[in-house]
């Protein structure tokens, strides 16, 4: 299947239009003590975190994704109050230091999404795709913010046991399509699709999705791809997450060849450079 050449899309992020005809980068800021990649962990607000946010923006991140709930396999569950205590001060501090920054809140809880939006977040990134909070879709519709609809089964505590599919590609697309239709019926105008690499999928299944990424364009929504330093890279290469930057760049580039619109990454500079080189080759080939 050929990736559509007329798939230029605009994203309305709280009143600011983002042009996705050239792929963008979303930088990851984890306000957690136990995220799988040590380099992305910030247990709480700190000057170091603020400095990292500034570096990401300076390196070309169009969006910063702030999350306070670790979703690595088997991660400890935390109460909503603790998640709010982690992320809300960070959202407010980043926007005080960088008023024009576009922040996304990485949460599956509608209450956290609402509070973060009040604090200035302009996008909601829900790893559960609405599975873990039945009020999320209605909340997104009321907030009128872009929503990242990711494919996942179960919870971070159970997802590794939920990797059985009748037909992986068809099942993932079908499950996303059903939710996408509901979101659109509620009037949610800006929905991004994330295939959910690493969530209720084996390493082999992750690579199968990556090889067939172009088929997700059937959903007629921008694609957000999160491959950064994930286990499909470091397990395959026999390295650690800390050593998986090169592999991340390779797989991000493969995703770009299949029409990825946003790359969600820990390492912004390298992703921006990959996009620049890919675009140069694509436009001058």
Buried (B, 14 or more C-beta within 10 A) or exposed (E): EEBEEEBEBEBBBBEEEBEBEEBBBBBBBBBBEBBBBEBBBBEEBEEEBBEBBBEBBEBBBBBBBBBBBBBBBEBEEBEBEEBBBBBBBBBBBBBEEBEEBBBBBBBBBBBBBBBBBEBBBBBBBBBBBBBBBEBBBEBBBBBBBBBBBBBBBBBBEEBBEBBEBEEBBEBBBEBBBEBBEBBBEEEBEBBBBBBBBBBBBBBEBBBBBBEBBBBBBEBEBBBBBBBBBBBBBBEBEEBEBEEBBEBBBBBBBBBBEBBBBBBBBBBBBBBBBBBEEBEEEEEEE
